[in-house]
C-alpha cells in the first residue's frame, strides 16, 4: 500500500531529490495502520528547518487517489482529514 501511494506521488509533476540545501524543502511522510483505516502524517520544512506545511494527518481506507492528494497537500493545499 505504501509503495503504491509513493509511486502515485512520484507520478505527480514534482521534482523529488535526495539533495540537501538551503533552497530545497524536505517532505516528511509517516504511514500507520489503524484498526479500520490507515493514517499518513505529513509536513514540509525548508532547508533551514522552518515549517512550510505544518505536520498534519490524513486518514483513508483505500489507497486510490491518496498519492495525488498528498502531492497537493505537500504544497499547502488543504482537504478533508478523512478521504472516502
mmCIF file of the N, C-alpha and C atoms, coordinates in Angstrom:
data_MODEL
# 
_entry.id   MODEL 
# 
loop_
_atom_site.group_PDB 
_atom_site.id 
_atom_site.type_symbol 
_atom_site.label_atom_id 
_atom_site.label_alt_id 
_atom_site.label_comp_id 
_atom_site.label_asym_id 
_atom_site.label_entity_id 
_atom_site.label_seq_id 
_atom_site.pdbx_PDB_ins_code 
_atom_site.Cartn_x 
_atom_site.Cartn_y 
_atom_site.Cartn_z 
_atom_site.occupancy 
_atom_site.B_iso_or_equiv 
_atom_site.pdbx_formal_charge 
_atom_site.auth_seq_id 
_atom_site.auth_comp_id 
_atom_site.auth_asym_id 
_atom_site.auth_atom_id 
_atom_site.pdbx_PDB_model_num 
ATOM 1   N N  . UNK A 1 1  ? 0.825   -1.184 0.000   1.00 0.00 ? 1  UNK A N  1 
ATOM 2   C CA . UNK A 1 1  ? 0.000   0.000  0.000   1.00 0.00 ? 1  UNK A CA 1 
ATOM 3   C C  . UNK A 1 1  ? 0.874   1.255  0.000   1.00 0.00 ? 1  UNK A C  1 
ATOM 4   N N  . UNK A 1 2  ? 1.842   1.278  0.888   1.00 0.00 ? 2  UNK A N  1 
ATOM 5   C CA . UNK A 1 2  ? 2.732   2.437  0.989   1.00 0.00 ? 2  UNK A CA 1 
ATOM 6   C C  . UNK A 1 2  ? 3.494   2.657  -0.325  1.00 0.00 ? 2  UNK A C  1 
ATOM 7   N N  . UNK A 1 3  ? 4.021   1.576  -0.891  1.00 0.00 ? 3  UNK A N  1 
ATOM 8   C CA . UNK A 1 3  ? 4.758   1.663  -2.157  1.00 0.00 ? 3  UNK A CA 1 
ATOM 9   C C  . UNK A 1 3  ? 3.882   2.220  -3.269  1.00 0.00 ? 3  UNK A C  1 
ATOM 10  N N  . UNK A 1 4  ? 2.637   1.767  -3.343  1.00 0.00 ? 4  UNK A N  1 
ATOM 11  C CA . UNK A 1 4  ? 1.712   2.233  -4.386  1.00 0.00 ? 4  UNK A CA 1 
ATOM 12  C C  . UNK A 1 4  ? 1.412   3.719  -4.229  1.00 0.00 ? 4  UNK A C  1 
ATOM 13  N N  . UNK A 1 5  ? 1.239   4.169  -3.005  1.00 0.00 ? 5  UNK A N  1 
ATOM 14  C CA . UNK A 1 5  ? 0.960   5.584  -2.757  1.00 0.00 ? 5  UNK A CA 1 
ATOM 15  C C  . UNK A 1 5  ? 2.175   6.432  -3.138  1.00 0.00 ? 5  UNK A C  1 
ATOM 16  N N  . UNK A 1 6  ? 3.364   5.993  -2.755  1.00 0.00 ? 6  UNK A N  1 
ATOM 17  C CA . UNK A 1 6  ? 4.589   6.721  -3.099  1.00 0.00 ? 6  UNK A CA 1 
ATOM 18  C C  . UNK A 1 6  ? 4.773   6.733  -4.622  1.00 0.00 ? 6  UNK A C  1 
ATOM 19  N N  . UNK A 1 7  ? 4.468   5.632  -5.300  1.00 0.00 ? 7  UNK A N  1 
ATOM 20  C CA . UNK A 1 7  ? 4.555   5.591  -6.770  1.00 0.00 ? 7  UNK A CA 1 
ATOM 21  C C  . UNK A 1 7  ? 3.609   6.610  -7.390  1.00 0.00 ? 7  UNK A C  1 
ATOM 22  N N  . UNK A 1 8  ? 2.374   6.682  -6.881  1.00 0.00 ? 8  UNK A N  1 
ATOM 23  C CA . UNK A 1 8  ? 1.416   7.678  -7.380  1.00 0.00 ? 8  UNK A CA 1 
ATOM 24  C C  . UNK A 1 8  ? 1.924   9.095  -7.119  1.00 0.00 ? 8  UNK A C  1 
ATOM 25  N N  . UNK A 1 9  ? 2.491   9.310  -5.957  1.00 0.00 ? 9  UNK A N  1 
ATOM 26  C CA . UNK A 1 9  ? 3.037   10.627 -5.612  1.00 0.00 ? 9  UNK A CA 1 
ATOM 27  C C  . UNK A 1 9  ? 4.187   10.983 -6.555  1.00 0.00 ? 9  UNK A C  1 
ATOM 28  N N  . UNK A 1 10 ? 5.031   10.026 -6.875  1.00 0.00 ? 10 UNK A N  1 
ATOM 29  C CA . UNK A 1 10 ? 6.147   10.268 -7.797  1.00 0.00 ? 10 UNK A CA 1 
ATOM 30  C C  . UNK A 1 10 ? 5.679   10.566 -9.218  1.00 0.00 ? 10 UNK A C  1 
ATOM 31  N N  . UNK A 1 11 ? 4.476   10.121 -9.568  1.00 0.00 ? 11 UNK A N  1 
ATOM 32  C CA . UNK A 1 11 ? 3.925   10.412 -10.898 1.00 0.00 ? 11 UNK A CA 1 
ATOM 33  C C  . UNK A 1 11 ? 3.334   11.821 -10.992 1.00 0.00 ? 11 UNK A C  1 
ATOM 34  N N  . UNK A 1 12 ? 3.209   12.493 -9.853  1.00 0.00 ? 12 UNK A N  1 
ATOM 35  C CA . UNK A 1 12 ? 2.779   13.894 -9.870  1.00 0.00 ? 12 UNK A CA 1 
ATOM 36  C C  . UNK A 1 12 ? 3.919   14.723 -10.461 1.00 0.00 ? 12 UNK A C  1 
ATOM 37  N N  . UNK A 1 13 ? 3.643   15.895 -10.906 1.00 0.00 ? 13 UNK A N  1 
ATOM 38  C CA . UNK A 1 13 ? 4.667   16.727 -11.544 1.00 0.00 ? 13 UNK A CA 1 
ATOM 39  C C  . UNK A 1 13 ? 5.486   17.476 -10.487 1.00 0.00 ? 13 UNK A C  1 
ATOM 40  N N  . UNK A 1 14 ? 6.174   16.681 -9.628  1.00 0.00 ? 14 UNK A N  1 
ATOM 41  C CA . UNK A 1 14 ? 7.001   17.221 -8.560  1.00 0.00 ? 14 UNK A CA 1 
ATOM 42  C C  . UNK A 1 14 ? 8.405   16.670 -8.760  1.00 0.00 ? 14 UNK A C  1 
ATOM 43  N N  . UNK A 1 15 ? 9.402   17.507 -8.674  1.00 0.00 ? 15 UNK A N  1 
ATOM 44  C CA . UNK A 1 15 ? 10.784  17.092 -8.857  1.00 0.00 ? 15 UNK A CA 1 
ATOM 45  C C  . UNK A 1 15 ? 11.382  16.727 -7.500  1.00 0.00 ? 15 UNK A C  1 
ATOM 46  N N  . UNK A 1 16 ? 11.295  15.440 -7.126  1.00 0.00 ? 16 UNK A N  1 
ATOM 47  C CA . UNK A 1 16 ? 11.850  14.964 -5.866  1.00 0.00 ? 16 UNK A CA 1 
ATOM 48  C C  . UNK A 1 16 ? 13.335  14.710 -6.027  1.00 0.00 ? 16 UNK A C  1 
ATOM 49  N N  . UNK A 1 17 ? 14.112  14.972 -4.974  1.00 0.00 ? 17 UNK A N  1 
ATOM 50  C CA . UNK A 1 17 ? 15.557  14.760 -4.994  1.00 0.00 ? 17 UNK A CA 1 
ATOM 51  C C  . UNK A 1 17 ? 16.032  14.356 -3.610  1.00 0.00 ? 17 UNK A C  1 
ATOM 52  N N  . UNK A 1 18 ? 17.180  13.713 -3.553  1.00 0.00 ? 18 UNK A N  1 
ATOM 53  C CA . UNK A 1 18 ? 17.796  13.381 -2.265  1.00 0.00 ? 18 UNK A CA 1 
ATOM 54  C C  . UNK A 1 18 ? 18.794  14.452 -1.834  1.00 0.00 ? 18 UNK A C  1 
ATOM 55  N N  . UNK A 1 19 ? 18.982  15.465 -2.685  1.00 0.00 ? 19 UNK A N  1 
ATOM 56  C CA . UNK A 1 19 ? 19.923  16.539 -2.375  1.00 0.00 ? 19 UNK A CA 1 
ATOM 57  C C  . UNK A 1 19 ? 19.422  17.366 -1.196  1.00 0.00 ? 19 UNK A C  1 
ATOM 58  N N  . UNK A 1 20 ? 20.358  17.986 -0.520  1.00 0.00 ? 20 UNK A N  1 
ATOM 59  C CA . UNK A 1 20 ? 20.018  18.890 0.580   1.00 0.00 ? 20 UNK A CA 1 
ATOM 60  C C  . UNK A 1 20 ? 20.600  20.252 0.271   1.00 0.00 ? 20 UNK A C  1 
ATOM 61  N N  . UNK A 1 21 ? 19.949  21.285 0.746   1.00 0.00 ? 21 UNK A N  1 
ATOM 62  C CA . UNK A 1 21 ? 20.430  22.638 0.537   1.00 0.00 ? 21 UNK A CA 1 
ATOM 63  C C  . UNK A 1 21 ? 19.471  23.633 1.145   1.00 0.00 ? 21 UNK A C  1 
ATOM 64  N N  . UNK A 1 22 ? 19.927  24.862 1.264   1.00 0.00 ? 22 UNK A N  1 
ATOM 65  C CA . UNK A 1 22 ? 19.109  25.884 1.917   1.00 0.00 ? 22 UNK A CA 1 
ATOM 66  C C  . UNK A 1 22 ? 17.863  26.238 1.118   1.00 0.00 ? 22 UNK A C  1 
ATOM 67  N N  . UNK A 1 23 ? 17.879  25.957 -0.174  1.00 0.00 ? 23 UNK A N  1 
ATOM 68  C CA . UNK A 1 23 ? 16.713  26.298 -1.001  1.00 0.00 ? 23 UNK A CA 1 
ATOM 69  C C  . UNK A 1 23 ? 15.905  25.063 -1.402  1.00 0.00 ? 23 UNK A C  1 
ATOM 70  N N  . UNK A 1 24 ? 16.178  23.908 -0.768  1.00 0.00 ? 24 UNK A N  1 
ATOM 71  C CA . UNK A 1 24 ? 15.468  22.669 -1.095  1.00 0.00 ? 24 UNK A CA 1 
ATOM 72  C C  . UNK A 1 24 ? 14.626  22.247 0.111   1.00 0.00 ? 24 UNK A C  1 
ATOM 73  N N  . UNK A 1 25 ? 13.299  22.258 -0.024  1.00 0.00 ? 25 UNK A N  1 
ATOM 74  C CA . UNK A 1 25 ? 12.448  21.824 1.080   1.00 0.00 ? 25 UNK A CA 1 
ATOM 75  C C  . UNK A 1 25 ? 12.511  20.310 1.268   1.00 0.00 ? 25 UNK A C  1 
ATOM 76  N N  . UNK A 1 26 ? 12.165  19.856 2.465   1.00 0.00 ? 26 UNK A N  1 
ATOM 77  C CA . UNK A 1 26 ? 12.110  18.430 2.794   1.00 0.00 ? 26 UNK A CA 1 
ATOM 78  C C  . UNK A 1 26 ? 10.695  18.063 3.199   1.00 0.00 ? 26 UNK A C  1 
ATOM 79  N N  . UNK A 1 27 ? 10.210  16.963 2.637   1.00 0.00 ? 27 UNK A N  1 
ATOM 80  C CA . UNK A 1 27 ? 8.876   16.468 2.977   1.00 0.00 ? 27 UNK A CA 1 
ATOM 81  C C  . UNK A 1 27 ? 9.012   15.329 3.982   1.00 0.00 ? 27 UNK A C  1 
ATOM 82  N N  . UNK A 1 28 ? 8.067   15.262 4.894   1.00 0.00 ? 28 UNK A N  1 
ATOM 83  C CA . UNK A 1 28 ? 8.010   14.215 5.910   1.00 0.00 ? 28 UNK A CA 1 
ATOM 84  C C  . UNK A 1 28 ? 6.725   13.435 5.689   1.00 0.00 ? 28 UNK A C  1 
ATOM 85  N N  . UNK A 1 29 ? 6.827   12.103 5.580   1.00 0.00 ? 29 UNK A N  1 
ATOM 86  C CA . UNK A 1 29 ? 5.660   11.229 5.458   1.00 0.00 ? 29 UNK A CA 1 
ATOM 87  C C  . UNK A 1 29 ? 5.832   10.056 6.413   1.00 0.00 ? 29 UNK A C  1 
ATOM 88  N N  . UNK A 1 30 ? 4.789   9.752  7.156   1.00 0.00 ? 30 UNK A N  1 
ATOM 89  C CA . UNK A 1 30 ? 4.811   8.589  8.050   1.00 0.00 ? 30 UNK A CA 1 
ATOM 90  C C  . UNK A 1 30 ? 3.461   7.888  7.932   1.00 0.00 ? 30 UNK A C  1 
ATOM 91  N N  . UNK A 1 31 ? 3.487   6.640  7.489   1.00 0.00 ? 31 UNK A N  1 
ATOM 92  C CA . UNK A 1 31 ? 2.271   5.850  7.318   1.00 0.00 ? 31 UNK A CA 1 
ATOM 93  C C  . UNK A 1 31 ? 2.072   4.945  8.521   1.00 0.00 ? 31 UNK A C  1 
ATOM 94  N N  . UNK A 1 32 ? 0.805   4.789  8.945   1.00 0.00 ? 32 UNK A N  1 
ATOM 95  C CA . UNK A 1 32 ? 0.455   3.900  10.051  1.00 0.00 ? 32 UNK A CA 1 
ATOM 96  C C  . UNK A 1 32 ? -0.854  3.194  9.730   1.00 0.00 ? 32 UNK A C  1 
ATOM 97  N N  . UNK A 1 33 ? -0.964  1.968  10.194  1.00 0.00 ? 33 UNK A N  1 
ATOM 98  C CA . UNK A 1 33 ? -2.222  1.229  10.056  1.00 0.00 ? 33 UNK A CA 1 
ATOM 99  C C  . UNK A 1 33 ? -2.968  1.324  11.378  1.00 0.00 ? 33 UNK A C  1 
ATOM 100 N N  . UNK A 1 34 ? -4.218  1.733  11.296  1.00 0.00 ? 34 UNK A N  1 
ATOM 101 C CA . UNK A 1 34 ? -5.080  1.788  12.469  1.00 0.00 ? 34 UNK A CA 1 
ATOM 102 C C  . UNK A 1 34 ? -6.041  0.612  12.395  1.00 0.00 ? 34 UNK A C  1 
ATOM 103 N N  . UNK A 1 35 ? -7.017  0.540  13.269  1.00 0.00 ? 35 UNK A N  1 
ATOM 104 C CA . UNK A 1 35 ? -7.942  -0.605 13.282  1.00 0.00 ? 35 UNK A CA 1 
ATOM 105 C C  . UNK A 1 35 ? -8.649  -0.803 11.949  1.00 0.00 ? 35 UNK A C  1 
ATOM 106 N N  . UNK A 1 36 ? -9.385  0.194  11.498  1.00 0.00 ? 36 UNK A N  1 
ATOM 107 C CA . UNK A 1 36 ? -10.193 0.023  10.288  1.00 0.00 ? 36 UNK A CA 1 
ATOM 108 C C  . UNK A 1 36 ? -9.770  0.945  9.148   1.00 0.00 ? 36 UNK A C  1 
ATOM 109 N N  . UNK A 1 37 ? -8.652  1.654  9.309   1.00 0.00 ? 37 UNK A N  1 
ATOM 110 C CA . UNK A 1 37 ? -8.199  2.572  8.263   1.00 0.00 ? 37 UNK A CA 1 
ATOM 111 C C  . UNK A 1 37 ? -6.699  2.810  8.405   1.00 0.00 ? 37 UNK A C  1 
ATOM 112 N N  . UNK A 1 38 ? -6.188  3.627  7.525   1.00 0.00 ? 38 UNK A N  1 
ATOM 113 C CA . UNK A 1 38 ? -4.770  3.989  7.524   1.00 0.00 ? 38 UNK A CA 1 
ATOM 114 C C  . UNK A 1 38 ? -4.624  5.479  7.830   1.00 0.00 ? 38 UNK A C  1 
ATOM 115 N N  . UNK A 1 39 ? -3.433  5.837  8.293   1.00 0.00 ? 39 UNK A N  1 
ATOM 116 C CA . UNK A 1 39 ? -3.130  7.227  8.597   1.00 0.00 ? 39 UNK A CA 1 
ATOM 117 C C  . UNK A 1 39 ? -1.806  7.577  7.927   1.00 0.00 ? 39 UNK A C  1 
ATOM 118 N N  . UNK A 1 40 ? -1.747  8.783  7.387   1.00 0.00 ? 40 UNK A N  1 
ATOM 119 C CA . UNK A 1 40 ? -0.462  9.304  6.926   1.00 0.00 ? 40 UNK A CA 1 
ATOM 120 C C  . UNK A 1 40 ? -0.282  10.663 7.585   1.00 0.00 ? 40 UNK A C  1 
ATOM 121 N N  . UNK A 1 41 ? 0.872   10.831 8.217   1.00 0.00 ? 41 UNK A N  1 
ATOM 122 C CA . UNK A 1 41 ? 1.238   12.116 8.802   1.00 0.00 ? 41 UNK A CA 1 
ATOM 123 C C  . UNK A 1 41 ? 2.218   12.754 7.823   1.00 0.00 ? 41 UNK A C  1 
ATOM 124 N N  . UNK A 1 42 ? 2.033   14.017 7.528   1.00 0.00 ? 42 UNK A N  1 
ATOM 125 C CA . UNK A 1 42 ? 2.863   14.683 6.525   1.00 0.00 ? 42 UNK A CA 1 
ATOM 126 C C  . UNK A 1 42 ? 3.164   16.107 6.940   1.00 0.00 ? 42 UNK A C  1 
ATOM 127 N N  . UNK A 1 43 ? 4.254   16.630 6.397   1.00 0.00 ? 43 UNK A N  1 
ATOM 128 C CA . UNK A 1 43 ? 4.650   18.008 6.642   1.00 0.00 ? 43 UNK A CA 1 
ATOM 129 C C  . UNK A 1 43 ? 5.826   18.361 5.751   1.00 0.00 ? 43 UNK A C  1 
ATOM 130 N N  . UNK A 1 44 ? 6.130   19.653 5.661   1.00 0.00 ? 44 UNK A N  1 
ATOM 131 C CA . UNK A 1 44 ? 7.228   20.131 4.825   1.00 0.00 ? 44 UNK A CA 1 
ATOM 132 C C  . UNK A 1 44 ? 7.969   21.230 5.569   1.00 0.00 ? 44 UNK A C  1 
ATOM 133 N N  . UNK A 1 45 ? 9.305   21.161 5.536   1.00 0.00 ? 45 UNK A N  1 
ATOM 134 C CA . UNK A 1 45 ? 10.153  22.216 6.099   1.00 0.00 ? 45 UNK A CA 1 
ATOM 135 C C  . UNK A 1 45 ? 11.107  22.700 5.012   1.00 0.00 ? 45 UNK A C  1 
ATOM 136 N N  . UNK A 1 46 ? 11.555  23.957 5.133   1.00 0.00 ? 46 UNK A N  1 
ATOM 137 C CA . UNK A 1 46 ? 12.532  24.463 4.161   1.00 0.00 ? 46 UNK A CA 1 
ATOM 138 C C  . UNK A 1 46 ? 13.925  23.995 4.567   1.00 0.00 ? 46 UNK A C  1 
ATOM 139 N N  . UNK A 1 47 ? 14.929  24.364 3.786   1.00 0.00 ? 47 UNK A N  1 
ATOM 140 C CA . UNK A 1 47 ? 16.301  23.915 4.021   1.00 0.00 ? 47 UNK A CA 1 
ATOM 141 C C  . UNK A 1 47 ? 16.874  24.308 5.365   1.00 0.00 ? 47 UNK A C  1 
ATOM 142 N N  . UNK A 1 48 ? 16.329  25.366 5.978   1.00 0.00 ? 48 UNK A N  1 
ATOM 143 C CA . UNK A 1 48 ? 16.826  25.793 7.290   1.00 0.00 ? 48 UNK A CA 1 
ATOM 144 C C  . UNK A 1 48 ? 15.992  25.218 8.432   1.00 0.00 ? 48 UNK A C  1 
ATOM 145 N N  . UNK A 1 49 ? 14.979  24.391 8.113   1.00 0.00 ? 49 UNK A N  1 
ATOM 146 C CA . UNK A 1 49 ? 14.147  23.780 9.139   1.00 0.00 ? 49 UNK A CA 1 
ATOM 147 C C  . UNK A 1 49 ? 12.882  24.541 9.478   1.00 0.00 ? 49 UNK A C  1 
ATOM 148 N N  . UNK A 1 50 ? 12.633  25.659 8.789   1.00 0.00 ? 50 UNK A N  1 
ATOM 149 C CA . UNK A 1 50 ? 11.418  26.440 9.032   1.00 0.00 ? 50 UNK A CA 1 
ATOM 150 C C  . UNK A 1 50 ? 10.211  25.712 8.419   1.00 0.00 ? 50 UNK A C  1 
ATOM 151 N N  . UNK A 1 51 ? 9.137   25.648 9.175   1.00 0.00 ? 51 UNK A N  1 
ATOM 152 C CA . UNK A 1 51 ? 7.941   24.940 8.736   1.00 0.00 ? 51 UNK A CA 1 
ATOM 153 C C  . UNK A 1 51 ? 7.272   25.660 7.568   1.00 0.00 ? 51 UNK A C  1 
ATOM 154 N N  . UNK A 1 52 ? 7.033   24.916 6.514   1.00 0.00 ? 52 UNK A N  1 
ATOM 155 C CA . UNK A 1 52 ? 6.273   25.422 5.373   1.00 0.00 ? 52 UNK A CA 1 
ATOM 156 C C  . UNK A 1 52 ? 4.851   24.881 5.446   1.00 0.00 ? 52 UNK A C  1 
ATOM 157 N N  . UNK A 1 53 ? 4.732   23.569 5.618   1.00 0.00 ? 53 UNK A N  1 
ATOM 158 C CA . UNK A 1 53 ? 3.438   22.915 5.833   1.00 0.00 ? 53 UNK A CA 1 
ATOM 159 C C  . UNK A 1 53 ? 3.546   22.196 7.167   1.00 0.00 ? 53 UNK A C  1 
ATOM 160 N N  . UNK A 1 54 ? 2.775   22.643 8.173   1.00 0.00 ? 54 UNK A N  1 
ATOM 161 C CA . UNK A 1 54 ? 2.878   22.018 9.494   1.00 0.00 ? 54 UNK A CA 1 
ATOM 162 C C  . UNK A 1 54 ? 2.436   20.553 9.449   1.00 0.00 ? 54 UNK A C  1 
ATOM 163 N N  . UNK A 1 55 ? 2.901   19.763 10.425  1.00 0.00 ? 55 UNK A N  1 
ATOM 164 C CA . UNK A 1 55 ? 2.511   18.361 10.488  1.00 0.00 ? 55 UNK A CA 1 
ATOM 165 C C  . UNK A 1 55 ? 0.996   18.243 10.588  1.00 0.00 ? 55 UNK A C  1 
ATOM 166 N N  . UNK A 1 56 ? 0.472   17.432 9.707   1.00 0.00 ? 56 UNK A N  1 
ATOM 167 C CA . UNK A 1 56 ? -0.972  17.177 9.672   1.00 0.00 ? 56 UNK A CA 1 
ATOM 168 C C  . UNK A 1 56 ? -1.174  15.693 9.449   1.00 0.00 ? 56 UNK A C  1 
ATOM 169 N N  . UNK A 1 57 ? -2.393  15.237 9.653   1.00 0.00 ? 57 UNK A N  1 
ATOM 170 C CA . UNK A 1 57 ? -2.730  13.834 9.435   1.00 0.00 ? 57 UNK A CA 1 
ATOM 171 C C  . UNK A 1 57 ? -3.884  13.720 8.457   1.00 0.00 ? 57 UNK A C  1 
ATOM 172 N N  . UNK A 1 58 ? -3.858  12.645 7.696   1.00 0.00 ? 58 UNK A N  1 
ATOM 173 C CA . UNK A 1 58 ? -4.938  12.328 6.773   1.00 0.00 ? 58 UNK A CA 1 
ATOM 174 C C  . UNK A 1 58 ? -5.249  10.842 6.956   1.00 0.00 ? 58 UNK A C  1 
ATOM 175 N N  . UNK A 1 59 ? -6.518  10.495 6.962   1.00 0.00 ? 59 UNK A N  1 
ATOM 176 C CA . UNK A 1 59 ? -6.957  9.123  7.159   1.00 0.00 ? 59 UNK A CA 1 
ATOM 177 C C  . UNK A 1 59 ? -7.636  8.630  5.889   1.00 0.00 ? 59 UNK A C  1 
ATOM 178 N N  . UNK A 1 60 ? -7.446  7.332  5.587   1.00 0.00 ? 60 UNK A N  1 
ATOM 179 C CA . UNK A 1 60 ? -8.054  6.758  4.390   1.00 0.00 ? 60 UNK A CA 1 
ATOM 180 C C  . UNK A 1 60 ? -8.229  5.253  4.573   1.00 0.00 ? 60 UNK A C  1 
ATOM 181 N N  . UNK A 1 61 ? -9.173  4.698  3.825   1.00 0.00 ? 61 UNK A N  1 
ATOM 182 C CA . UNK A 1 61 ? -9.415  3.253  3.851   1.00 0.00 ? 61 UNK A CA 1 
ATOM 183 C C  . UNK A 1 61 ? -8.842  2.580  2.619   1.00 0.00 ? 61 UNK A C  1 
ATOM 184 N N  . UNK A 1 62 ? -8.880  3.267  1.469   1.00 0.00 ? 62 UNK A N  1 
ATOM 185 C CA . UNK A 1 62 ? -8.351  2.718  0.217   1.00 0.00 ? 62 UNK A CA 1 
ATOM 186 C C  . UNK A 1 62 ? -7.247  3.636  -0.278  1.00 0.00 ? 62 UNK A C  1 
ATOM 187 N N  . UNK A 1 63 ? -6.248  3.072  -0.937  1.00 0.00 ? 63 UNK A N  1 
ATOM 188 C CA . UNK A 1 63 ? -5.098  3.852  -1.400  1.00 0.00 ? 63 UNK A CA 1 
ATOM 189 C C  . UNK A 1 63 ? -5.382  4.661  -2.658  1.00 0.00 ? 63 UNK A C  1 
ATOM 190 N N  . UNK A 1 64 ? -6.484  4.395  -3.340  1.00 0.00 ? 64 UNK A N  1 
ATOM 191 C CA . UNK A 1 64 ? -6.803  5.090  -4.589  1.00 0.00 ? 64 UNK A CA 1 
ATOM 192 C C  . UNK A 1 64 ? -6.866  6.599  -4.382  1.00 0.00 ? 64 UNK A C  1 
ATOM 193 N N  . UNK A 1 65 ? -6.035  7.329  -5.118  1.00 0.00 ? 65 UNK A N  1 
ATOM 194 C CA . UNK A 1 65 ? -6.045  8.784  -5.090  1.00 0.00 ? 65 UNK A CA 1 
ATOM 195 C C  . UNK A 1 65 ? -5.267  9.417  -3.947  1.00 0.00 ? 65 UNK A C  1 
ATOM 196 N N  . UNK A 1 66 ? -4.742  8.615  -3.030  1.00 0.00 ? 66 UNK A N  1 
ATOM 197 C CA . UNK A 1 66 ? -4.038  9.164  -1.870  1.00 0.00 ? 66 UNK A CA 1 
ATOM 198 C C  . UNK A 1 66 ? -2.730  9.838  -2.297  1.00 0.00 ? 66 UNK A C  1 
ATOM 199 N N  . UNK A 1 67 ? -1.997  9.245  -3.239  1.00 0.00 ? 67 UNK A N  1 
ATOM 200 C CA . UNK A 1 67 ? -0.742  9.836  -3.705  1.00 0.00 ? 67 UNK A CA 1 
ATOM 201 C C  . UNK A 1 67 ? -0.951  11.215 -4.310  1.00 0.00 ? 67 UNK A C  1 
ATOM 202 N N  . UNK A 1 68 ? -1.961  11.347 -5.145  1.00 0.00 ? 68 UNK A N  1 
ATOM 203 C CA . UNK A 1 68 ? -2.258  12.647 -5.756  1.00 0.00 ? 68 UNK A CA 1 
ATOM 204 C C  . UNK A 1 68 ? -2.695  13.659 -4.701  1.00 0.00 ? 68 UNK A C  1 
ATOM 205 N N  . UNK A 1 69 ? -3.486  13.205 -3.756  1.00 0.00 ? 69 UNK A N  1 
ATOM 206 C CA . UNK A 1 69 ? -3.937  14.086 -2.670  1.00 0.00 ? 69 UNK A CA 1 
ATOM 207 C C  . UNK A 1 69 ? -2.745  14.561 -1.839  1.00 0.00 ? 69 UNK A C  1 
ATOM 208 N N  . UNK A 1 70 ? -1.815  13.661 -1.546  1.00 0.00 ? 70 UNK A N  1 
ATOM 209 C CA . UNK A 1 70 ? -0.614  14.049 -0.803  1.00 0.00 ? 70 UNK A CA 1 
ATOM 210 C C  . UNK A 1 70 ? 0.214   15.059 -1.587  1.00 0.00 ? 70 UNK A C  1 
ATOM 211 N N  . UNK A 1 71 ? 0.296   14.874 -2.908  1.00 0.00 ? 71 UNK A N  1 
ATOM 212 C CA . UNK A 1 71 ? 1.019   15.826 -3.742  1.00 0.00 ? 71 UNK A CA 1 
ATOM 213 C C  . UNK A 1 71 ? 0.487   17.239 -3.574  1.00 0.00 ? 71 UNK A C  1 
ATOM 214 N N  . UNK A 1 72 ? -0.814  17.374 -3.515  1.00 0.00 ? 72 UNK A N  1 
ATOM 215 C CA . UNK A 1 72 ? -1.427  18.691 -3.310  1.00 0.00 ? 72 UNK A CA 1 
ATOM 216 C C  . UNK A 1 72 ? -1.144  19.219 -1.903  1.00 0.00 ? 72 UNK A C  1 
ATOM 217 N N  . UNK A 1 73 ? -1.281  18.354 -0.930  1.00 0.00 ? 73 UNK A N  1 
ATOM 218 C CA . UNK A 1 73 ? -1.123  18.777 0.466   1.00 0.00 ? 73 UNK A CA 1 
ATOM 219 C C  . UNK A 1 73 ? 0.310   19.173 0.807   1.00 0.00 ? 73 UNK A C  1 
ATOM 220 N N  . UNK A 1 74 ? 1.291   18.566 0.139   1.00 0.00 ? 74 UNK A N  1 
ATOM 221 C CA . UNK A 1 74 ? 2.680   18.942 0.380   1.00 0.00 ? 74 UNK A CA 1 
ATOM 222 C C  . UNK A 1 74 ? 2.966   20.359 -0.096  1.00 0.00 ? 74 UNK A C  1 
ATOM 223 N N  . UNK A 1 75 ? 2.068   20.896 -0.917  1.00 0.00 ? 75 UNK A N  1 
ATOM 224 C CA . UNK A 1 75 ? 2.177   22.291 -1.364  1.00 0.00 ? 75 UNK A CA 1 
ATOM 225 C C  . UNK A 1 75 ? 1.206   23.202 -0.628  1.00 0.00 ? 75 UNK A C  1 
ATOM 226 N N  . UNK A 1 76 ? 0.636   22.706 0.462   1.00 0.00 ? 76 UNK A N  1 
ATOM 227 C CA . UNK A 1 76 ? -0.203  23.543 1.309   1.00 0.00 ? 76 UNK A CA 1 
ATOM 228 C C  . UNK A 1 76 ? -1.672  23.582 0.943   1.00 0.00 ? 76 UNK A C  1 
ATOM 229 N N  . UNK A 1 77 ? -2.082  22.799 -0.058  1.00 0.00 ? 77 UNK A N  1 
ATOM 230 C CA . UNK A 1 77 ? -3.496  22.743 -0.420  1.00 0.00 ? 77 UNK A CA 1 
ATOM 231 C C  . UNK A 1 77 ? -4.188  21.871 0.618   1.00 0.00 ? 77 UNK A C  1 
ATOM 232 N N  . UNK A 1 78 ? -5.191  22.397 1.256   1.00 0.00 ? 78 UNK A N  1 
ATOM 233 C CA . UNK A 1 78 ? -5.892  21.659 2.307   1.00 0.00 ? 78 UNK A CA 1 
ATOM 234 C C  . UNK A 1 78 ? -6.880  20.670 1.727   1.00 0.00 ? 78 UNK A C  1 
ATOM 235 N N  . UNK A 1 79 ? -7.512  19.956 2.592   1.00 0.00 ? 79 UNK A N  1 
ATOM 236 C CA . UNK A 1 79 ? -8.517  18.978 2.201   1.00 0.00 ? 79 UNK A CA 1 
ATOM 237 C C  . UNK A 1 79 ? -9.107  18.351 3.440   1.00 0.00 ? 79 UNK A C  1 
ATOM 238 N N  . UNK A 1 80 ? -10.052 17.432 3.231   1.00 0.00 ? 80 UNK A N  1 
ATOM 239 C CA . UNK A 1 80 ? -10.675 16.782 4.385   1.00 0.00 ? 80 UNK A CA 1 
ATOM 240 C C  . UNK A 1 80 ? -9.670  15.917 5.134   1.00 0.00 ? 80 UNK A C  1 
ATOM 241 N N  . UNK A 1 81 ? -9.877  15.753 6.411   1.00 0.00 ? 81 UNK A N  1 
ATOM 242 C CA . UNK A 1 81 ? -8.988  14.939 7.233   1.00 0.00 ? 81 UNK A CA 1 
ATOM 243 C C  . UNK A 1 81 ? -9.141  13.462 6.835   1.00 0.00 ? 81 UNK A C  1 
ATOM 244 N N  . UNK A 1 82 ? -10.334 13.057 6.412   1.00 0.00 ? 82 UNK A N  1 
ATOM 245 C CA . UNK A 1 82 ? -10.570 11.676 6.041   1.00 0.00 ? 82 UNK A CA 1 
ATOM 246 C C  . UNK A 1 82 ? -11.043 11.600 4.598   1.00 0.00 ? 82 UNK A C  1 
ATOM 247 N N  . UNK A 1 83 ? -10.355 10.759 3.814   1.00 0.00 ? 83 UNK A N  1 
ATOM 248 C CA . UNK A 1 83 ? -10.749 10.519 2.421   1.00 0.00 ? 83 UNK A CA 1 
ATOM 249 C C  . UNK A 1 83 ? -11.665 9.318  2.361   1.00 0.00 ? 83 UNK A C  1 
ATOM 250 N N  . UNK A 1 84 ? -12.620 9.354  1.471   1.00 0.00 ? 84 UNK A N  1 
ATOM 251 C CA . UNK A 1 84 ? -13.515 8.197  1.284   1.00 0.00 ? 84 UNK A CA 1 
ATOM 252 C C  . UNK A 1 84 ? -12.895 7.144  0.426   1.00 0.00 ? 84 UNK A C  1 
# 
